[in-house]
Amino acid sequence: MTSGEQTPSGDRHEVDLVLVGAGPVGLYGAYYAGVRGLRVALVDSLPEPGGQVTAMYPEKPIFDIAGFPSVRGRELVDNLVEQADRYSPLYLLGRQARSLESVPSGDGPDRFRLTASDGTVIDCGAVVVTGGIGTFTPRPLPAGEDFLGRGLSYFVPSLGDFTGTDVVVVGGGDSACDWVLALKPIARSVTLVHRRTAFRAHAATVDAVRSCGATVMTDAQVTRIEGNGTIEKVEVTPKNQDPFVLPAQRVVAALGFLADLGPMREWGFDLHDNRHLMVDSRMATDLPGVYAAGDISEYPGKVRLISVGFGEVATAVNNAAVHLDPEASLFPGHSTDEAPVAAAAA
């Protein structure tokens, strides 16, 4: 949990900038807003910072963060929280951003009033949406829903729980392959079951899975899970073949997730594919004073990586600072400078 300030529900707050989403990109945005001398609040429906990384992949190694050959999700989030806490952001967690209304200021740009699901109200001068994919729900494994929490999971919260077990991983994307590579050194056996021949995962990751010693079954599906209270056996049915049974105590269903923008869909954004917010080179949406960064943003040539999101949110925060104070410099100087730029006018 963060060491930053966390408040009870139903309160009222006034800040310079609200970040909607406390995942890795939002956390870095909170740090950068502090560099700009801005008072910042982070709003997230999840009870802890870190977004999807904390909720679903805390033990997953991440390989595409500059300067880190490999960093586990939990460690990345802890470091980002520590970095942001230098500027004491306000954490409003466990509450969803519901409505956003423009409030005329009289002598400058309109301000905003954001209301959360618990009645918390935040008055601010600018908003950066860093909500990743919005609210997400794992895609279910129909054959095993009865065993959810009793051997079936959609992510690996603790690698230690899988030590010495027979594990079946279901899926063909990067997450499924990453779990195979993470679990193979500690599990008794690991079997990957994918319903297609081709994988969605990165080619190098698939090659690593095929050479790591795990059993890889393609054109096959998990059709039944059996056990007395907890998982004991998994039935696998290859295409055009008879089913067979594997011993298993753990099943990881890495089948992706369903995403929903939720109430943000009604805020008036220009949406791409009904789930991404269109932005310009400033990371500005079509709502003046509202910006977006990370996976939720869209523009020609967009690449969805955490590392890309870090740069996008720095751009968004700097442009938000100019929106708050048109006399402010867009570029605040490098982080090696001794002091942050003075706060924008509230």
N, C-alpha and C positions, 0 to 999 in steps of 0.2 A: 504493500500500500504506500501511497505517496506521503511524503513528509510535509507537502504543501497544505495550505489552509483548505479545510472541508467544512461545509456549513449545513445546518439542518434544512429541511424542506420548508417551502412557503415563505422564505425570506425575500427581501428586496435588495438589489445591489446596483451600484453604478460603477461602470468601468469604461475604459477607452475602447477596448476591443474584446469581442467574444469569439472564441474558437468553438465551433460546433463539431465535436469529435475529439476524443482524447487518445487517439491511437498514436503511433510513432510520429506521423507527420504533424498532428496537432500538438504533441509535446514539444517537438522541435520549434513549432511556431510560437509556443508560449515562451520558450527561451529567447527566440529572436525578437519577440515583442518586448521582452524585458530589456534587450540590448537597445531597443529604440526608446526606452523609458516609458513604455505604455503600461497602464494597469490592465490586466488581462484576466478573463475568466474562461475556463474550459467546461463545456457542458457535454455530458455523455450519458446514454441510457444504461451503460454497463456500470457495475458497482466499483470497478477498479480501472485505473488508466492502462493503456496499452491496446485497446480496441481488439480487433480480431486476433492479434498476436497473443495477447494475454488470455483471451477467452478460449482459443482453439489450438494454438501452437506454442505454448510456453517453453516446451523442450525441443522444439524443432530448430536445427541448425540453419542459420541464414548465411548465405555465401556472397551476396551481392551488395554488401555495405562497404563503401570505400574505407580502406585502412584496416578492415577486419577480415582475415582469410576465412574465418568462421565465427559466428557469435550466436548463442542460443537466444531464442525470442525473449525469455524472461530477463536475461542479462542486458539485452538491448534496451528493453523498456526501463529497467532499473537505472541504467546509465542516462537515458533521456530524462527521466524524472529528476534525477540528481542535478542534471544540467539546468533544467527549467527552474528547479527550486531555488536557485541562486537569486531569482527575482520574485519569489513568493507568489506564484499565480494562485487564483481562487479556483478550487476544484468543486464543481457542482455535478457530482456523479450520481448514478442511479436514477436519473431523471431525463426524460426525452424532451428535446426542443420541439414545442408544439406550434407556436404561432410567432410570426415576426411582423410587426407593424412599424410604419414610418411615422416619426413624430417631428413636426416642424420645430426648428430651434429658434427661428426668428432672426438670427444674425449670422447664420452660417449654414453649412450643409445640414440636411435633416438628420436627426438622430434615430435610433431604433429602440423598440421595446420588444424584447424576446421573453415569451412566457413558456415555462417548462410544464411538464405533465403533472408535477406536484404542486403547482401554483407559484413556484419561484418566479420572480420577475427580475430581469436584468435590463437596465437602461445602458445603452452604449452608443458610441459614435460610428463604429464600423464592425463588420462581421466577416470572418473567414470560415467557410465551411470546409472542414477536413474530415468528413464523416465516412471516408473509405467507400464502402459499397452500401452504406445505409444500415438499416437493421438486417441482420443475416440469420438464417435458420439452416442448419445442416440438412442436406438431402437424406431422407431415411433409407435404410436397408430393409425392404419389406419382409424379407425372410427372417429377420432377427429382432424386430422391434420389442418383442416380449422380453428380450435379454438386455435391454438398455440399462446400464448401470450394474449389470450382473455379468460382466465379461465383454459386453458390446459397448464400444465408445466411438465417438466421431473424431477424436483427437487424443493425444497422449499427454495428459497433465503431468505425469511423473514417470520417467523411464523406469525407475526402480520397481514399479508395480508389474513390469513385464519380464523381470529377470527370471530366467529358468523356465519360461512358459513356452507353449506352442502357440504361435500367433498367426492368424490369417489376416492379411491386409487386403481390402477390397477397393479397387479403383485403378485408374490409369493416368492420373495427372501428377503434377509435381509433388503434391502433398503425399500421395500414396507412395511414390517412389522414395521420397525423403524419409518417410517413416520406416520403410524397409531397411534403408541404409543405417538409420539410427538404432533400430531394434536388433539387427542381425548380430552385433557383437555380444549382446547380453541375453537374448532369448535362446531357448533350446532349439527351436526351429522357427523359420519365417517363410510363409507362403504368400505370394502375391497373386490374386485372382482378378483378372480384367476381362470384361465381356467382349472386348474388341481385340483385333490383331494389332492395330496401330495404337501407340500411346500418345497422350496429349502432353506428357512431360518433356522437358528438355532432352535432346538426344544424348548428351553426355551423361545425364542422370540415369537414363534408361540403360545405357551401356554399363554404368557402374552397378546397377541393380543386377543385371544379367551376369556380371562377373564376381559378385560378392558372395556367392554360395547359397543364396536364397532360391527357393523353388518358384518359378514363374509360370503361371498358367494363363494363357490367352484364349479368346473365344470360349470363355467359360463363365459361369455365374454361381454364386452362392445361393442355393435353392432351399436350404433348411438349416436351422441351428437347433441342436438338441442338448439337453442337460437337465439334471435334477437340481433346480435352483440357480445354478451357474452353468456357464457353457462347458460342455464336455466334448462335443463332436460338431463338425461342420460338414454338411453335404454339398459337394460341388458337382455341377452338371456341365460338362463340355458340350459344345455345339455338336449336334447329331451323334451324341454318344450317351451311354448309360451313366447315371450318376455314381459317384463313389464318395466315401466318407474319410475325412481327415480327423485325427485327434487335435483338439484345440481347446485352450482355456481362455484365450483372448481373441477378439475380432475388432479390427479398426476399420470402420466404414468411411473411407476418405473419398466420398462421392461428390464433393463440392457442396454448394449451399445456395439457397434462394435468397435474393436480396430485395429490399424494399426501401424506397426513400421515405416512406411514411408521410407525416404531415408536411415535410418540405416540398412535396409534390404540389401543394397548394400555395406556395409562397410566390409564384409567378415567374419562376425561372424558365429560360429557354433550355429545354431538355433535349438531349441526344439519346436515341434508343430508349426513351422514357425512363432512363436511370442515371444519366450523367449530366452534369451542369456545364453548358458551353461557356468558355471563357476566352478572353483575348490575351495578348502577350503580357499584360499586366496581371493576369490571373483574375481579372474583373469579370463578373457576370453581367447580365443585362440589367441588374438592379443596382443603381448607383450606391456605392459604399459597401457592397457585398461582393466578396471574393471567394474563390474556391481553389483548393490545392489537393494533391494526392489522387487516389484512384477515382474519386467522385467527379473530378474535373475532366473536361474533354476539349480538344482542339486538334487541328490537323497535325498528324505526325506524333500523336500522343503515345508515350511508352509508359506502361504501368509498372513501376518499380518503386520500392521505398526510397531508394537513393534519388530518384527523379523527384519524388514528392518533397524531399528535404529542400531541394532548390526551388521548387514551385512555391512552397510556403514562405520561404525567405522573400521571394519576389512579391507575393501577396501581402505580407506584413509591411514591407517597405512602401508599397503603393498605398496601403491602408493608412500608414502614417502621414503620407502626403495628403490623402483625402481629409484626414482629421485636421491637418495644419498645412495649408497650401504653401506656406513659407518654409516648411521643413525640407531638408535635402532628401532626395530619393535614396542616395547611397550614404549610409551612416558612418562609413569607415570600417576598417578591418577589426576583427574581434580582439586583436592584440592591443588596441587602444585602451587607455586606462579607464575611461568612463563612458557610459552609454550616452547616446544623444538625449537631449532634454525631452521630457514627456510632451506629447502633443496636447494642445488645449482641449479640455474636456467639453 
